[in-house]
Amino acid sequence: MPEASILIIDDEKNILATLRQAFELEGFSVGVAGSGEIGLEKLESEHFDIVFLDLVLPVMDGIATLKKIQEVKPHQPVVMMSGHASISQAVESIRFGAIDFLEKPLSPEKAIITVRNILKIASLDEGNRNLRQEISDHYKIIGESKAIKLLLDKVDKAAPSRGRALITGESGTGKELIARRIHLKSDRAFKPFVKVNCAAVPSELIESELFGHKKGSFTGAIADRAGKFKKSDGGTLFLDEVGDMKLEMQAKLLRVLQEGEFEPVGSETTVKVDVRVIAATNKNLEEEIRKGSFRNDLYYRLNVIPIHVPPLRERMEDIPLMAEHFVRSFCEENNKKIKRFEMDAMLLLKKQQWPGNVRQLRNLCEQIVILLPNDVASIEGSWLAAMLADDTSADSDETGKLSDGQGLKDLADEAEKKIILHYLKKNNWNMSATASELKLERSHLYKKCRLLGIDH
């Protein structure tokens, strides 16, 4: 099987013969055409990896032929050739989609090197496309409801732009998935996607987290460190729970959004960055503005493209698709036979209120895969009903059911976990409200959740 196929379009027979012989000796498959019209006919009926196209041709010249090629095969690599072209013609060729421009008399060695380089780039592009598809599949948003279709339509229209987006919605609705979809469908897809949870980082460290710091700028700064803005240069910075950011930090964030530059903590050097900022919050920022805890000017800087993610209870028709998707994924992860849902089980899922939204449904599906004793989820045997009752009850005395035979630390951890889960469910998984009710710092609550294995 030949390494690649090449089409040469030129009205000079000696050029056709010379290049054909050189390419075939290298193991390439070669087609030839004496005019632009014939070349286009060959492209319509056959596949070619690369086209070598002469600029000066009878009837339809090289530029006209190039334009037609781009119309019918927009990703076709084309190398232009000419013995008496001007710089403006070379620039015009590149502008209309040519990948390279070679001067005649054409050295066969140079032509072969050009082919090798183009094939190498094409291979990398194919690898990038495959990687992008894998990443896209991993962060796939499941659903066919009207609500989710309207949401994704808006997201896909917003993604190719440079506009900032503010994603709102309850905890667990999938705001980070929306942010990643915007990134993956933008021209920044192969640049970094960097996430910062503004509620989880202690207020005294958030400036360093975002902008970096110089060695010795504060206690514990033992080396220079790049912040999230620098790490996401050229890509996307996702500011999760931006509504929990302190006012002082909001003013510094506003400056970066306005001017595209900042100074790391302890440094006088200005750093310029090109970053698309996407923010998310489960708070009502207009209410926070009225209370004086969020800046009005920052809100309008962030809220260029407003995107609201509906709660699961507003798109219940998506539950069967989502449940089957989650169960299949967890079965594959855990090397288990694919479990299926009986109709009664699916109806039971659709009757729940899902205060924890998609995150809660996903967690339940993982429990079904790990704990369900058979391959069919149904109401029979009360397994699923028991799981749902345990998962959604916010009124039960969760602190009173402790296991025997455990040490004090394990008992304390178990009790603490049940208390935190109780208040998370009570507050619809809102971390800020839960932290406030438990009289904890938000960052402390996040740390507790990580240590106790609570998926928040």
VEXTORVEX-997649 format. One record per residue: x, y, z of N, C-alpha, C in turn; residue in three letters. Coordinates in steps of 0.2 Angstrom, whole numbers, plus 5000, padded with zeros to 4 digits. Atoms other than C-alpha are relative to their C-alpha. Example, Ala and Ser with C-alpha at 12.3 -4.5 7.8 and 13.67 -1.06 7.14 Angstrom:
BEGIN
500449945000506249785039500450065000Ala
499649944999506849955036499650055003Ser
REM end
This chain:
BEGIN
500449945000500050005000500450065000Met
499649945000500750174995500050045006Pro
499949964994501350295009499450064999Glu
500549955001500150435002499950014992Ala
500249995007499350494986500150074998Ser
499949935002499850654976499750014994Ile
500249985007499050744962500450064998Leu
499749955003500050854951499650034994Ile
500449975005499150984941500550054997Ile
499549965003500351064928499949994992Asp
500050015007500251104909500749984997Asp
499350015003502151074907500149925001Glu
500050084999502350884903500749985003Lys
499350024997504250884908499950005008Asn
500150004992503650944926499649945002Ile
500450054998502350814927500449935000Leu
499650065000503550674922500650005005Ala
499550004995504950734933499849995007Thr
500350014993503950754949499749935001Leu
500350075000502950594945500549955002Arg
499550054999504550494944500350005007Gln
499649994993505350574960499549975005Ala
500550024995503750544970499949925000Phe
500150075000503450364964500649965002Glu
499450034997505250314968500050005008Leu
500149994993504850374986499449955003Glu
500650044998503350254986499350035001Gly
500749965000501950384984499649984993Phe
500550015006500450354972499950074997Ser
500049935003500450494959499450004995Val
500449985005499050564948500250064997Gly
499849945003499350694935499450034996Val
500549975004498250824926500350064997Ala
499749955004498650944912499750075001Gly
500449944999497351074917499750005007Ser
500449994994496351144932499449964999Gly
500750035001494751074925500149925001Glu
499950075000495450894923500249985008Ile
499850014993496250914941499449995004Gly
500650004996494550954948499649944999Leu
500450065001493750804940500349945004Glu
499650054997495150694947499850005008Lys
500149994992494850764965499349985002Leu
500750024998492950734964500049925000Glu
500150085001493250544959500549965004Ser
499450034996494850504969500250045006Glu
499749964994495650544986500750014999His
499349985000497350634986500250035006Phe
499849974993498250675002500350074999Asp
499749935002499250824993499950014993Ile
500149985007498950924977500650054999Val
499549955003500451014968499650034994Phe
500449965005499651154958500450064997Leu
499649955003500451264945499650065000Asp
500449935000499951454946499850024993Leu
500249985007499951474927499849944996Val
500350055004498751364918499550034995Leu
500449975005497751384902499250005003Pro
500749994998495851434904499950015007Val
500149984992495651414923500750005003Met
499350004997497251474931500049975007Asp
499850034994498051414947499550035006Gly
500449974995497151534959499349985000Ile
500750025001495451494951499949935002Ala
500150074998495751314953500149995007Thr
499950004993496351334971499350025003Leu
500649984997494751424975499449944999Lys
500550055002493651284967500249945005Lys
499850054996494651154977499850015007Ile
500249984993494351244993499250005001Gln
500850015000492451244989499849935001Glu
500250075000492351064986500349965006Val
499650034995493751004998500350055005Lys
499749954996494051135011500649995004Pro
499550024996495351035021500649974995His
499550035005496350985005500750035000Gln
499349965000498251025007500250014993Pro
499749985007498851114991500650045000Val
499449975000500551164987500050044993Val
500049965006500651304974500750004997Met
499349995003502151314961499950054994Met
499949955005502751444949500750024998Ser
499349985002504251494939500150085000Gly
499949925000503851684938499450035004His
500549974996502751724952500250065004Ala
499849954995502751884962499849995007Ser
500150014992502751904981499250005001Ile
500749994999500951964980499649944998Ser
500450075002500351804970500249955005Gln
499850064995501251694983499650025006Ala
500449984994500351794997499349984999Val
500750025001498651774988499949935000Glu
500150075000498951594986499949975007Ser
500150024993499151575005499450025002Ile
500749974998497651685008499449964998Arg
500650045002496551574998500149925001Phe
500050074997497151415007500549954998Gly
499450045002498751354999500449995007Ala
499650024995499851265012500750025000Ile
499349985001501551315004500050024993Asp
499949985006502251394989500749994998Phe
499350015002503751334979500150034993Leu
499849975006504751414965500349954995Glu
499750045005505151334949500750034997Lys
500150075001506251254943500049965006Pro
500150034994505751134956500549945001Leu
499550054998507051024965499649945002Ser
500350064997506350844967500149995007Pro
499850014993507250834983499650055005Glu
500449954996506350994990499349985000Lys
500750025000504650934984499949945004Ala
500150064996504950764993500050035007Ile
499949974993505450865009499350035002Ile
500649974999503850965007499549955002Thr
500550055000502750815005500149975007Val
499950034993503550735021499850055006Arg
500249954995503250895031499350005001Asn
500750005000501450905026499749945003Ile
500350064997501150725030500149995007Leu
499850004993501950745047499550055004Lys
500449964998500850895050499249975000Ile
500750035001499250805044499949945005Ala
500150064995499650655056499950035007Ser
500149974993499850775071499250035000Leu
500749975000498150865066499549945001Asp
500450054999497350695065500049975007Glu
499950024993498050645082499650055004Gly
500449954996497350815089499349994999Asn
500750015001495650785081499849945004Arg
500250064996495550615089500050015008Asn
500049994993496150675106499450055002Leu
500549964999494950815105499349975001Arg
500650045000493550695101499949965007Gln
500050044994494050585116499850045006Glu
500149954994494050735128499350025000Ile
500749985000492350795121499549945002Ser
500450054997491650625124500049995007Asp
499950014992492250615142499650065003His
500449954997491350785145499350014997Tyr
500650005004489850745135499450025004Lys
500649984996488150825141499549964997Ile
500550055002486750695140499350045001Ile
500749985000484950745136499850024993Gly
500349985007483750775122499350045002Glu
500649964998482450885132500050074996Ser
500049935003481951055125500450045004Lys
499549964996482851135139500749994999Ala
499350015001484451055136500250014993Ile
499949985007484351075117500150084999Lys
500049935000484051265120500750025003Leu
499449984996485551275132500649984995Leu
499450025004486751175120500050054994Leu
500049955006486251285105500350075002Asp
499749934998486651445115500749995001Lys
499350024998488251365121500450004994Val
499650015006488851315104500050064995Asp
499949945004488451485096500550045004Lys
499549964996489451565110500749985000Ala
499350024999490951455110500550024995Ala
499549975005491851515094500250075001Pro
499949934999491751695100500650015005Ser
499649994995492951775112499750035006Arg
500449974995491551835123500149965007Gly
500050044993491651795142499349985001Arg
500650034998490251685149499950005007Ala
500250014993489351685166499549955000Leu
500450065000488651515169499650005007Ile
500450004993487251515183499649935000Thr
500450064999486251365190500249985007Gly
499950034993486051265206500649955000Glu
499550054999487451155213499849934997Ser
500150065002487650995204499750004993Gly
500450005007486851045187500549994994Thr
499550015005488451035177500350064997Gly
499749945003489151205175500750004998Lys
499350015003490951145173499949974994Glu
500150035007490351035159499950054995Leu
500149955005489651185150500650044999Ile
499449965001491251285153500549964996Ala
499650055004492251135146499850004992Arg
500250005007491151125131500150074996Arg
499849935003491351315127500750004998Ile
499350005001493251285128500149954994His
499850055005493251125117499750024993Leu
500349985006492151205104500350074997Lys
499749945002493251365103500749994996Ser
499450015003494851405094500649995005Asp
499550014994495751385111500049935002Arg
500150074997495351195112500649975002Ala
499350034999497151145111500450035005Phe
499749964995497651275124499849985007Lys
500250024993497551255143499350025002Pro
500649984996495851245152500249995007Phe
499850004993496251295170499450025004Val
500649994996494951285184500350035007Lys
499949984993494951385200499450005004Val
500650004996493651355214500150065005Asn
499949944996493551535221499849995008Cys
500250014993492651465237500549965004Ala
499550054997493951325240500650035002Ala
499449974998495451445241499950055005Val
500049954995495751535257500150074997Pro
500049935002495451725255500750034999Ser
499449975000497251765259500549974995Glu
499650035005497951655246499750004993Leu
500350005007496751685231500450044995Ile
499649965005497851825224500649974997Glu
499450045003499351715223499849954996Ser
500350055004498251575216499950024993Glu
500149975007497751685202500550034996Leu
499449965004499251795198500749985002Phe
499450034998500651695206500450055005Gly
499649964995502051765217500749994999His
499350015000503851795219500349975006Lys
499650034994505051705231500150055005Lys
499949954994504951785248499550055001Gly
500549944999503451895245499649995006Ser
500450014994502551815260500349935003Phe
499850064996502851675273499849944996Thr
500150065004502951515264500150004993Gly
499849995007503351585247500749984999Ala
499350025000504951485245500349994993Ile
499850005007505051495226499550044996Ala
500449965004504351595212499449954997Asp
500550045002502651525206499550034995Arg
500549975005501551555191499349995002Ala
500750014998499751585194499649974995Gly
500450035004498251525186499950044993Lys
500149955006498051675174500649984995Phe
499450025005499851635167499949934997Lys
500050075002499551445166499550004995Lys
500650015005497951475156500150054994Ser
499949955005498751605144499949974993Asp
500250035007498051575126499449955001Gly
500550044999496751465134499450035003Gly
500649984997495251475145500149995008Thr
500050004993495151515164499349995003Leu
500750014997493651445173500050025007Phe
500049984993493251535189499349985003Leu
500650034997492051425198499850035007Asp
500349974994490951495212500350075001Glu
499749935000491551675208499650045004Val
500449964996490051735218500350005008Gly
499750004993491151695234500650035001Asp
499449975000492551795229500050075004Met
500149944996492951935242500150074995Lys
500049935004492752125236500750024998Leu
499449985002494552165237500349964994Glu
499850045006494952025225499750014994Met
500449995006493552065214500350064996Gln
499749945003494352235211500649994996Ala
499350025003496052155206499849964993Lys
500250045006495152035194499750044995Leu
500349965005494152175186500650044996Leu
499449965003495852265182500349954994Arg
499750045005496452105173499549994994Val
500550015005494852085163500050064996Leu
500049935004494952275158500650004996Gln
499349995003496852275154500449944997Glu
499750065002497352095151500750005003Gly
499350004997498852125163499950005007Glu
500050014993499352095181500750005003Phe
499350014997500852095193499949945005Glu
500050054995501251935203500150035007Pro
499949984993501251955222500750015001Val
499349994998502852035227500450024994Gly
499649985006503352085209499850074998Ser
500249935003503352255200500049994993Glu
500050025007503452165183499349994998Thr
500750015003501852175173500049944995Thr
500050065004501352015165499350014995Val
500649995005500152025149499849934998Lys
500350075002499051875145499450014996Val
500650005004497751825133499649945002Asp
500450054996496451725143499350014999Val
500749995000494651695140499749985007Arg
500350024993493751695157499349984999Val
500650024999492251595160499849995007Ile
500150004993491451615177499349965001Ala
500750034998490051515186499950015007Ala
500249994993489051535202499349975001Thr
500750034998487551455211499650065003Asn
500349954997487151625218499750054995Lys
500349955004486051765212500450065001Asn
499549955000487351895208499750075000Leu
500449944999486052035206499850015007Glu
500149994993485552005223500650015005Glu
499349994997487351995229500250084999Glu
499949935001487552165221499650055004Ile
500549954996486052245230500349995008Arg
499750014994486852175246500750035001Lys
499349975000488552255242500549955001Gly
499550054999489452095242500349984993Ser
499850025006489752085223500050074996Phe
499949945004490452225211499550004994Arg
500549995006489152295198500450004994Asn
499649995006490552335186500349934998Asp
499750075001491352155188499549964997Leu
500650045002489652075185499950014993Tyr
500149985007489452165168500649984996Tyr
499450035004491252115163499949934999Arg
500050075000490951935167499349984996Leu
500650025002489151925161499850024992Asn
500049995007489451955142499549964997Val
500550055003488551795137499749965007Ile
500350044994487351735151499849944998Pro
500250065001487051555152499749975006Ile
500350034994485851475164499949924999His
500050075001485951285167499449985004Val
500650024996484251215172500149945005Pro
499950054995484051105187499749934997Pro
500350075003483650915184499350005000Leu
500850004999481850935190499750034994Arg
500349975005481551045175500149974993Glu
499950045006482150915162500049935002Arg
500050074997481550755170500049954994Met
500050055006481350675152500749984999Glu
499350025002483250665151500249955005Asp
499850054995483350555167500249934997Ile
499850075003483250385157500650004996Pro
499450005004484650435145500650015005Leu
499449984995485750505159500149945004Met
499950064995485450355171500449944996Ala
499750065004485850225157500750024998Glu
499349985001487450325152500449995006His
499650014994488050335170500149935002Phe
499950074999487750155173500549964996Val
499650045005488550095157500850025001Arg
499449984999490050205161500349975006Ser
499850034994490250145179500149924999Phe
499950075001490049965173500649994996Cys
499450015003491449985161500650025004Glu
499549994995492550065174500149955005Glu
499950064995492249925186500049934998Asn
500050075003492349785174499449965002Asn
500650044999490549735177499649994994Lys
500550015005489149665166499650065000Lys
500549945000488049815160499449985003Ile
500750004997486549835171499550044997Lys
500649975003484849885165499550025005Arg
500649984996483349975172499449974998Phe
500750015001481649905173499650064999Glu
500449945001480250025168499850035007Met
500249974994479650035186500550045004Asp
499549964997481350085192500150074997Ala
499949945003481550215179499450055002Met
500649964997479750285184500250035007Leu
499949974993480350295202500650055000Leu
499549945000481950395197499750064997Leu
500349945003480850515187499550035005Lys
500449974995479750545203500450045005Lys
499549974995481250605213500050084999Gln
499949925001481550795216500750014998Gln
499349995002483450775214500350075003Trp
499749934998484050925225500750004999Pro
499250005002485850875221500150004993Gly
500050005007485350875203500449944996Asn
499750055004486450785190500549965004Val
499550034996487850755203499749945004Arg
500450054996486550665214499849944996Gln
500250065004485950555200500649964998Leu
499350035002487750515195500249955006Arg
499850034994488150465213499649935001Asn
500450054999486650355214500149944995Leu
499950055006487050265197500749965002Cys
499350044998488850225204499849955006Glu
500250054994488050145220499649944997Gln
500450055003486850045209500549954997Ile
499550045003488349975199500449965005Val
499650034995489349935215499649965005Ile
500450034994487949885227499549954998Leu
500650035002486549815217500249924999Leu
499750075000486649615219499849974993Pro
500150045007485949575201500150054994Asn
499849965006486049645183499450054998Asp
500649965002484249725183499850055006Val
500349954995483749885193499350005000Ala
500850005000481949865198499850025007Ser
500349994993480849905213500049945004Ile
500150064997480649725217500749985005Glu
499450014996481749675232500150065004Gly
499949934996481749865238500750025000Ser
499349975000483549885234500050074997Trp
499949935003483350035223499650055004Leu
500449964996481950105234500450025006Ala
499649984994483150095249500550044999Ala
499449965002484550175240499750074999Met
500349935001483450325235499850035007Leu
500249984993482750335253500650035003Ala
499449984996484450345260500450064997Asp
499749945004485050465246499750065001Asp
500449945001483650585247499750035007Thr
500249984994483150585265500450065004Ser
499749944996483550755274499850005007Ala
500349994994482550725289500249955005Asp
499950054996483150565296500650025005Ser
499549984995484350565311500649964998Asp
499450035003485950525301500649995005Glu
499450004996487050555316499949945005Thr
500150054995486250415326500149934998Gly
500050075003486650265315500849994999Lys
499250015000488550225319500149935000Leu
499850075000489350065316500449975006Ser
499650024994490049955330500749974998Asp
499350035001491849895332500450054997Gly
499549955003492650055326500350045006Gln
499649964996493950165334499750075001Gly
500349944999493550335341500050054994Leu
499949965006494250425326499649984994Lys
500450035006493350315313499250025002Asp
500649984998491750345323499850084999Leu
500049935000492050535324499950024992Ala
500049995007492350535305499449994997Asp
500650035003490850435301499450055002Glu
500549954997489750555312500050074996Ala
499949945003490550705304499750004993Glu
500250015007490250645287499250004999Lys
500850015001488350605290499750075002Lys
500349934998488150785298500150044994Ile
499949965006488950865283499549984994Ile
500450025005487950765271499350025001Leu
500749984998486350805280499950074998His
500149935001486650995279500150014992Tyr
499949995007487250985261499349984996Leu
500650025003485650895256499450055002Lys
500449954998484651015266500050074996Lys
499849935004485451165257500049994993Asn
500050015007485251085240500750004997Asn
499350005002487151055239500350064999Trp
499749945000487551235241500550015005Asn
499450004995489251245249500050065004Met
500049944996489151425254499550005006Ser
500650004995487451405263500249945006Ala
499950064995488051235271500650035005Thr
499549984996489651315277499850055005Ala
500249954995488751465285499649965005Ser
500450034995487451345294500549965005Glu
499550044995488951235301500550055003Leu
499549964998489851395305500749984999Lys
499450025002491351345295500250054994Leu
499849975006492451435282499949964994Glu
500150045006492051385265500649954998Arg
499450045001493851325262500149945004Ser
500050054995493751225278499549944998His
500550055002492151135272500249964994Leu
499750045006492951095255500549955002Tyr
499450044998494451025264499749945004Lys
500450064996493250915276499749954995Lys
500350045005492350855261500549954996Cys
499550045003493950795252500249955005Arg
499850044995494550715268499549945001Leu
500550054998492950625271499749964994Leu
500350035006492650575253499350024997Gly
500649985002491150675250500150044993Ile
500049975007490850715231499650065000Asp
500449945000490250895232500050044993His
REM end
